[in-house]
Amino acid sequence: KDLGYKQGVQPYSEGVFVKAPVFSFNKLKNVDITLGPEMKSTGEVMGVGKTFGEAFYKAVLGSNERVPGLPTEGEVKHAFLSVRESDKKYIANIAKQLIEYGFKLVATNGTHRVLKEAGIECEAVNKVTEGRPHIVDRLKNGEIHLIVNTTEGKQAQYDSVMIRRAALQGKVYYTTTLSGADAVCQAVNIQLPMDVYRLQ
């Protein structure tokens, strides 16, 4: 009550607060990192920032993950995009943001076709089931720095298991939703170094 909280009313607070669960996937060998209803987090962290991007970046950092930074001059960073049919109409916006930040795009054939039709420069890469060289080879070679992969259906989920495992082993940030990809785009673009804000 002393802080001003009442039923249905929250006191104004400057800044943005993002809470994120922490999972111990890196301690478990040969597991799939997709979440199911039986899974529980091993804890949670909170990021505080002046913008959503800054707060999200800090929350990811606190959960022992790493959002890739902007490519520096002379550096090449690749973002891999592979999205389900219902997300294809929205992926161009994410792709344009990533290109604006200096990323080169790599996509599976279906997503590649959609991006090319939208006039977005992109390189095609095989799915694991389509033969080598494929996306897991690129991941193992350290050529992919960010993954946006949305799936639907058992076959698509099974196909992406190897991608998720390789991403976990290579410490490559992986998001399975377009809203997650949008959050990453906002976090990638923050100014470093960041300030630390005390809850007090």
C-alpha positions as CSV (number, residue, x, y, z in Angstrom):
1,K,0.0,0.0,0.0
2,D,2.9,2.4,0.8
3,L,4.1,2.0,-2.8
4,G,0.7,3.2,-4.2
5,Y,-0.6,-0.2,-5.5
6,K,-4.4,-0.4,-5.4
7,Q,-6.9,-2.8,-7.0
8,G,-6.7,-2.3,-10.8
9,V,-4.2,0.6,-10.5
10,Q,-0.4,0.5,-10.8
11,P,1.9,3.4,-9.9
12,Y,3.8,4.9,-12.8
13,S,7.3,3.7,-13.1
14,E,9.9,5.0,-15.5
15,G,11.6,2.3,-17.6
16,V,10.7,-1.2,-18.9
17,F,11.0,-4.4,-17.0
18,V,11.4,-7.8,-18.7
19,K,11.3,-11.1,-16.7
20,A,12.7,-14.2,-18.3
21,P,12.9,-17.9,-17.3
22,V,16.2,-19.7,-17.0
23,F,16.6,-23.2,-18.4
24,S,19.6,-25.5,-17.9
25,F,19.7,-26.9,-21.5
26,N,23.4,-26.5,-21.7
27,K,23.9,-28.9,-18.8
28,L,21.8,-31.7,-20.5
29,K,23.3,-33.6,-23.4
30,N,21.2,-34.6,-26.5
31,V,18.0,-32.8,-25.4
32,D,15.7,-30.8,-27.6
33,I,15.4,-27.2,-26.4
34,T,11.7,-26.8,-27.3
35,L,9.5,-26.3,-24.3
36,G,6.8,-28.6,-23.4
37,P,4.1,-28.5,-20.7
38,E,6.1,-30.8,-18.4
39,M,9.2,-28.6,-18.3
40,K,10.1,-26.3,-15.4
41,S,12.6,-23.4,-15.4
42,T,15.5,-23.5,-13.0
43,G,14.9,-19.8,-12.1
44,E,14.1,-16.5,-13.5
45,V,15.8,-13.1,-14.1
46,M,14.7,-9.6,-14.8
47,G,16.2,-7.0,-17.1
48,V,15.6,-3.3,-16.4
49,G,16.1,-0.6,-19.1
50,K,14.9,2.7,-20.5
51,T,13.6,0.9,-23.6
52,F,12.2,-2.6,-24.2
53,G,15.3,-3.5,-26.3
54,E,17.6,-2.7,-23.4
55,A,15.5,-4.5,-20.8
56,F,15.1,-7.6,-23.1
57,Y,18.9,-7.6,-23.8
58,K,19.6,-7.6,-20.1
59,A,17.1,-10.3,-19.3
60,V,18.6,-12.5,-22.0
61,L,22.1,-11.8,-20.6
62,G,20.9,-12.7,-17.1
63,S,19.6,-16.0,-18.3
64,N,23.1,-17.0,-19.6
65,E,22.1,-16.5,-23.3
66,R,23.7,-14.0,-25.7
67,V,21.9,-11.8,-28.3
68,P,24.3,-11.3,-31.1
69,G,25.7,-7.8,-31.3
70,L,25.7,-5.6,-34.4
71,P,28.3,-6.6,-37.0
72,T,31.4,-4.4,-36.7
73,E,33.2,-2.9,-39.7
74,G,34.6,-5.7,-41.8
75,E,32.8,-8.4,-39.9
76,V,30.2,-10.7,-41.5
77,K,27.3,-12.0,-39.4
78,H,24.6,-14.3,-40.8
79,A,21.0,-14.6,-39.6
80,F,19.2,-17.9,-40.5
81,L,15.5,-17.6,-41.2
82,S,13.1,-20.5,-41.7
83,V,9.4,-19.9,-40.9
84,R,6.2,-21.9,-41.1
85,E,3.6,-21.1,-43.8
86,S,1.4,-18.9,-41.6
87,D,4.5,-16.7,-40.7
88,K,5.8,-16.2,-44.2
89,K,3.7,-13.0,-44.8
90,Y,5.4,-11.3,-41.7
91,I,9.0,-12.4,-42.1
92,A,10.0,-9.7,-44.6
93,N,9.7,-7.0,-41.8
94,I,12.1,-8.9,-39.6
95,A,14.4,-9.6,-42.5
96,K,14.5,-5.9,-43.5
97,Q,15.5,-4.9,-39.9
98,L,18.3,-7.5,-39.8
99,I,19.7,-6.3,-43.1
100,E,19.5,-2.7,-41.9
101,Y,21.6,-3.7,-38.9
102,G,24.2,-5.3,-41.1
103,F,23.3,-9.0,-41.0
104,K,23.5,-11.2,-44.1
105,L,20.5,-13.5,-44.5
106,V,20.4,-17.2,-45.0
107,A,17.0,-19.0,-45.4
108,T,15.6,-22.4,-46.3
109,N,14.0,-22.6,-49.8
110,G,10.4,-21.7,-48.9
111,T,11.4,-18.7,-46.8
112,H,14.1,-17.8,-49.4
113,R,11.5,-17.6,-52.1
114,V,9.2,-15.3,-50.1
115,L,12.1,-13.0,-49.3
116,K,13.3,-12.9,-52.9
117,E,9.7,-12.0,-54.0
118,A,9.8,-9.1,-51.6
119,G,13.1,-7.9,-53.1
120,I,15.2,-8.9,-50.1
121,E,18.7,-10.2,-50.7
122,C,19.1,-13.6,-49.2
123,E,21.1,-16.8,-49.6
124,A,19.3,-20.2,-49.9
125,V,20.5,-23.1,-47.8
126,N,19.3,-26.8,-47.6
127,K,17.3,-28.2,-44.7
128,V,18.9,-31.2,-43.1
129,T,16.7,-33.6,-45.0
130,E,17.6,-32.0,-48.3
131,G,21.2,-33.0,-48.4
132,R,24.6,-31.5,-47.8
133,P,25.8,-28.8,-47.4
134,H,22.9,-27.9,-45.1
135,I,22.1,-25.5,-42.3
136,V,23.6,-27.7,-39.5
137,D,26.9,-27.7,-41.4
138,R,26.8,-23.9,-41.5
139,L,26.1,-23.8,-37.8
140,K,28.9,-26.2,-36.9
141,N,31.3,-24.1,-39.0
142,G,30.4,-21.0,-37.0
143,E,28.8,-19.2,-39.9
144,I,25.4,-18.6,-38.3
145,H,25.0,-16.0,-35.5
146,L,21.2,-15.8,-35.1
147,I,18.3,-18.2,-35.8
148,V,14.7,-17.4,-36.4
149,N,12.9,-20.7,-36.8
150,T,9.1,-21.2,-36.5
151,T,7.6,-24.7,-37.1
152,E,4.3,-26.5,-37.2
153,G,3.6,-30.1,-37.5
154,K,5.5,-33.1,-36.2
155,Q,7.8,-33.5,-39.3
156,A,8.9,-29.9,-39.2
157,Q,9.6,-30.0,-35.5
158,Y,11.6,-33.2,-35.9
159,D,13.6,-31.7,-38.8
160,S,14.6,-28.7,-36.6
161,V,15.8,-30.8,-33.7
162,M,19.3,-31.0,-35.2
163,I,19.3,-27.2,-35.8
164,R,18.4,-26.6,-32.2
165,R,21.0,-28.9,-30.8
166,A,23.7,-27.4,-33.0
167,A,22.6,-23.9,-31.9
168,L,22.8,-24.9,-28.3
169,Q,26.3,-26.3,-28.7
170,G,27.5,-23.3,-30.7
171,K,25.9,-20.8,-28.3
172,V,23.9,-19.3,-31.2
173,Y,20.8,-17.3,-30.1
174,Y,17.6,-19.1,-31.3
175,T,14.0,-17.8,-31.3
176,T,11.0,-19.9,-32.3
177,T,8.4,-17.0,-32.7
178,L,8.2,-13.9,-34.8
179,S,7.5,-11.8,-31.6
180,G,10.7,-13.2,-30.2
181,A,12.5,-12.2,-33.4
182,D,11.1,-8.7,-33.2
183,A,12.3,-8.5,-29.6
184,V,15.8,-9.6,-30.7
185,C,15.8,-6.9,-33.4
186,Q,15.1,-4.3,-30.7
187,A,17.8,-5.8,-28.4
188,V,20.5,-6.0,-31.1
189,N,20.1,-2.3,-31.8
190,I,20.8,-1.0,-28.3
191,Q,23.7,1.3,-27.5
192,L,26.5,-0.4,-25.5
193,P,27.8,-0.1,-22.9
194,M,24.5,-0.1,-20.9
195,D,23.7,1.6,-17.6
196,V,22.8,-0.4,-14.5
197,Y,19.6,0.6,-12.7
198,R,19.0,-0.3,-9.1
199,L,15.5,-1.4,-8.1
200,Q,15.8,1.0,-5.2
